[in-house]
Amino acid sequence: MAVLAAVFLYPLALVVQQSLTPENGAGAFDSYASVFASHSFREALGTTVWLAVGATVGCLVLGFALALVIAFVPFPGARAVAKFIDVFLSFPSFLITLALLFVYGTVGMANGLWTDAFGVTDGPFHFLTTPWGVLLAEITYFTPFVMRPLLAAFSQLDTAQLEVASSLGAKPARIVRRVILPESLPALAAGGSLVLVMCLNEFGIVLFTGAKGVTTLPMLIYGKAILESDYSAACVVAVVNIAISVGLFGLYRVVSKRAGA
């Protein structure tokens, strides 16, 4: 507990203290009022929320579909793919973003093939520098975080239920909807909660895509502290980000406990 307090809790306490003691000598909550009233904060909060929610929904849909294929559709190498997912979870987020830049970036492979094929000076693929590019990168990176608990849940599913449903004439889509999906809801909720928390705090993907006009709360903290040297405002945004993250993490822990994940 002493090590935890010194390494983790004390720096957090300093952040909260700095947010309550503005450098210009204003009141304790004047920095909060100023930040909350600013357009940049409201825009960053809205961008953070919609990107996190959009990425979570995309990860849930794509992760569920891929986990279904790996768990229930026999194909060569299914085990290797399942094990690769565990390895993928250890990759840093900027590595996936960098790979997407090599393929779809302004001077990436896709644009290079296009310009070579049609003799033009510029290719059509520029979406990585937009919010949709950030969304694609987050879905690509975070989908395995949904697949992992789903595969664990599917491995515990009683296959007799599937055989009975099939013998009664149920089509695959009906089996998925009436048998598999209800059993996997706790795992989906646990994986989705984790992805939502991580997307709210994602910094590397937004930074490496270079998306213009995409400012999330972590990016706003970086801009206030490093670029503007407004440490009080940066700490206020950080406290808000921490509060949202801790609240969602508490929800994730409750859902994970119920799911047994």
VENSULKA-V583068 format. One record per pair of residues at least 12 apart in sequence whose C-alpha atoms are under 8 Angstrom apart, sorted by the first residue. I is the first residue (numbers start at 1). GAP is how many residues later the second one is. Records with the same first field share a line. If there is no record, write none. Layout:
I=GAP, GAP
This chain:
15=220, 223, 224
16=219, 220, 223
18=213, 214, 217
19=12, 13, 212, 213, 214, 215, 216, 217, 220
20=212
21=211
22=210
23=209
31=201, 202, 205
32=201, 204
35=198, 201, 202
41=176, 179, 196
43=172
44=170, 171, 172, 173, 176
45=171, 172
47=167, 168, 169
48=152, 167, 168, 169
49=151
51=80, 83, 84, 148
52=143, 144, 145, 147, 148
53=143
54=81
55=80, 81, 83, 84, 141, 144
56=83, 136, 139, 140, 143
57=135
58=81, 85
59=80, 81, 83, 84, 87, 133, 136
60=83, 86, 128, 131, 132
62=81
63=80, 81, 83, 84
64=82, 83, 86, 124
66=81
67=80, 83, 84
70=12
71=80, 83, 84
85=59, 62, 63
86=62
88=56
89=55, 56
93=48, 111, 112
94=110, 111, 114
96=41, 44, 45
97=40, 108, 111, 112
98=110, 111
100=37
101=27, 108
104=21, 22, 24
105=20, 21, 23
106=17, 19, 20
110=13, 15
111=12, 13, 14
128=81, 82, 83
129=80, 81, 82, 83
130=81, 82, 83, 84
131=80, 83
133=76, 78
134=71, 72, 75, 77
137=68
138=61, 67
142=53
145=46, 49, 50
146=41, 42, 44, 45, 46, 49
147=44
148=43
149=38, 39, 41, 42, 112
150=34, 37, 38, 41
153=30, 31, 34
154=26, 30
157=23, 26
161=18
162=13, 17
186=69, 70, 72, 73
187=69, 72, 74
189=66, 67
190=62, 63, 65, 66, 69, 71
193=55, 56, 58, 59, 62
194=55, 58
196=52
197=48, 51, 52
200=17, 41, 45
201=16, 17, 40, 44
202=16
203=15, 16
206=13
207=12
217=20, 21, 24
218=20, 23
220=14, 17
221=12, 13, 14, 16, 17
222=12
